[in-house]
Amino acid sequence: MKIASPVRFVSSALAVLALLMGAGEVEARSSGQAGSPAGDIYYERAFVLAAHGKCRLFEPGLTAALEAATLQARGAALRAGRSGPDLAAVSARARARADVTACDDAGLTRVKARVRTAFAGWSRAALIEFAGGAAPWKADRFSAREPGWRLAQDGAVGASPVRFGLSGLGPTATEATAVVSFVGRPRPYAARLVMRDAAKAPRPWLAGEGLPPEAARRAVFAARSEAAPRSLLAEGARRGEAWIFPAEAAEALAGLDPREPFLIEFLFRDDSVATARFTTGDFAAGRAFLAMGPL
C-alpha cells in the first residue's frame, strides 16, 4: 500500500481489512476449515459479511468495503487454483458458522471493533488497483466536474488504444463505456461486448483462449456513441469515440469468473471487425468499492 496523501492512496490489495477481519477471533478454523491461504482469507471475509447480514454490524459504507474485500478474496482464491464449486462450499461453511454464532459473541464483538478501527482510515481510500489480468482495473472514488473513469482497464486493438470500464461524474453514477482512438481507420458503426453467456454455459470456460464456442456467447451492443471527452481519452490520444453500453453489460460482467476474458468488438461497414481483449479480473470487487460512495 502506497500513501500519496491523507485522502488519496493506491493499493493492489485491501490489506487493512485482510489483517483486521481475521475470523480467528471467532475461531473460524475450529470448524475444520482449511485450505490455501487465499481460500482461508475468503472464508474469513465471507464469515464476517454473513455475520453482518445476520446481526447488522456495520453501516452501508463499511458494508460495501466488506463486499469488495470478499469478492477480491474470492478472485484471489480462484487465481490461486481453488475451484468455483470448492469456494461455493467455503462460502456455505462461512454462512453456517455465522448462523450459529451469537450476535453478542465476544469474539465477534472484537472483530467488529477492529473492522471499525480499520475503516477509519480505509474510508479515505480513493484510488485502488484491482487485479485484471494483463492490466489492472483502476478504481477512483473522487467526484469531479467532468466525466472521468471510475473503474477502468486499458487495452488495445492493433496500435489503437482502447479503454473500458465505468465512467461518470462520481463513483455511484456510472455507465459502462468503451473509448477507442482508432489510428488510420474509419469510424465503426457499432460496438459490442462479447462474453460467456451464463444462461447457456453456467460454468466458466477457461480452455484455449478462454471464450466458449459462438453458440455459448453473449453479445451486448452499445446503446449509443459520442465524441469522447478529453477526460476519458487514453494518455497521448487527441480524440476518440465513447461507446456507452446498457446497464445489463456491467451486471453480466460482474457475474463472470475473474479469470475469464471478454471482448469488445468494433464493427465496420466493410464487414471487418476490430477486437480488443480484456480480462474480467476483480471487476465486481471494483464495483463494490465504488459503492462506498464519493470523496
C-alpha positions, 0 to 999 in steps of 0.5 A, a space after each residue: 500500500 502506497 500513501 500519496 496523501 491523507 485522502 488519496 492512496 493506491 493499493 493492489 490489495 485491501 490489506 487493512 481489512 485482510 489483517 483486521 477481519 481475521 475470523 480467528 477471533 471467532 475461531 473460524 478454523 475450529 470448524 475444520 476449515 482449511 485450505 490455501 491461504 487465499 481460500 482461508 482469507 475468503 472464508 474469513 471475509 465471507 464469515 464476517 459479511 454473513 455475520 453482518 447480514 445476520 446481526 447488522 454490524 456495520 453501516 452501508 459504507 463499511 458494508 460495501 468495503 466488506 463486499 469488495 474485500 470478499 469478492 477480491 478474496 474470492 478472485 484471489 482464491 480462484 487465481 490461486 487454483 481453488 475451484 468455483 464449486 470448492 469456494 461455493 462450499 467455503 462460502 456455505 461453511 462461512 454462512 453456517 458458522 455465522 448462523 450459529 454464532 451469537 450476535 453478542 459473541 465476544 469474539 465477534 464483538 472484537 472483530 467488529 471493533 477492529 473492522 471499525 478501527 480499520 475503516 477509519 482510515 480505509 474510508 479515505 481510500 480513493 484510488 485502488 488497483 484491482 487485479 485484471 489480468 494483463 492490466 489492472 482495473 483502476 478504481 477512483 472514488 473522487 467526484 469531479 466536474 467532468 466525466 472521468 473513469 471510475 473503474 477502468 482497464 486499458 487495452 488495445 486493438 492493433 496500435 489503437 488504444 482502447 479503454 473500458 470500464 465505468 465512467 461518470 461524474 462520481 463513483 455511484 453514477 456510472 455507465 459502462 463505456 468503451 473509448 477507442 482512438 482508432 489510428 488510420 481507420 474509419 469510424 465503426 458503426 457499432 460496438 459490442 461486448 462479447 462474453 460467456 453467456 451464463 444462461 447457456 454455459 453456467 460454468 466458466 470456460 477457461 480452455 484455449 483462449 478462454 471464450 466458449 464456442 459462438 453458440 455459448 456467447 453473449 453479445 451486448 451492443 452499445 446503446 449509443 456513441 459520442 465524441 469522447 471527452 478529453 477526460 476519458 481519452 487514453 494518455 497521448 490520444 487527441 480524440 476518440 469515440 465513447 461507446 456507452 453500453 446498457 446497464 445489463 453489460 456491467 451486471 453480466 460482467 460482474 457475474 463472470 469468473 475473474 479469470 475469464 476474458 471478454 471482448 469488445 468488438 468494433 464493427 465496420 461497414 466493410 464487414 471487418 471487425 476490430 477486437 480488443 481483449 480484456 480480462 474480467 479480473 476483480 471487476 465486481 470487487 471494483 464495483 463494490 468499492 465504488 459503492 462506498 460512495 464519493 470523496 
